[in-house]
């Protein structure tokens, strides 16, 4: 599974997931994407087939309702 750990969460979460060897997780801090607007985060995650893990689900739910397919 591929995850995008939103910057509202600790970057350690991405590191720990990657350490398992079972997941591919990124955090904006590690990939130079801090401060990116939610609509751009969603677009990138769709392109990269990543599941968004966030505490800001309400805003993402609104955006996801505008697309036909998303990884989760």
C-alpha positions in Angstrom: 0.0 0.0 0.0 1.1 3.5 -0.8 0.3 6.3 1.8 0.6 10.0 1.9 0.9 11.1 5.5 -0.5 14.6 5.7 1.6 17.3 7.3 -0.8 17.6 10.2 0.6 14.2 11.4 4.1 13.4 12.5 6.7 12.6 9.9 7.7 9.7 12.1 4.6 7.9 11.1 5.8 7.6 7.5 9.2 6.5 8.6 7.8 3.8 10.8 5.5 2.5 8.1 8.4 2.3 5.7 10.5 0.5 8.2 8.1 -2.4 8.2 9.0 -3.1 4.5 5.3 -3.6 3.8 4.4 0.0 3.0 5.5 2.9 0.9 4.7 6.1 2.9 5.7 9.6 2.3 5.4 12.8 4.3 5.6 16.3 2.8 8.6 17.1 5.0 10.6 14.3 3.4 9.6 15.1 -0.2 9.7 18.9 -0.3 5.9 19.3 -0.4 5.2 21.2 2.8 2.4 23.8 2.6 0.8 22.3 -0.5 -2.9 23.1 -1.0 -5.3 20.3 -0.3 -6.5 20.1 -3.9 -2.9 19.7 -5.1 -2.2 17.0 -2.5 -5.2 15.1 -3.7 -4.2 15.5 -7.4 -0.7 14.2 -6.6 -2.0 11.3 -4.5 -4.3 10.3 -7.4 -1.4 10.4 -9.8 0.8 8.3 -7.4 -2.1 6.0 -6.3 -1.6 7.0 -2.6 -4.1 6.8 0.3 -4.2 10.1 2.2 -3.9 9.7 6.0 -4.9 12.9 7.6 -6.6 14.6 10.6 -8.2 17.0 8.1 -10.6 14.5 6.6 -13.6 16.9 6.2 -11.7 19.0 3.6 -10.5 16.0 1.7 -13.9 14.4 1.6 -15.3 17.5 0.0 -12.6 17.4 -2.7 -12.8 13.6 -3.2 -16.5 14.0 -3.9 -15.5 15.7 -7.2 -13.5 12.8 -8.6 -14.7 9.4 -9.8 -11.9 7.2 -8.6 -9.5 7.4 -5.7 -7.2 4.9 -3.8 -8.9 5.4 -0.5 
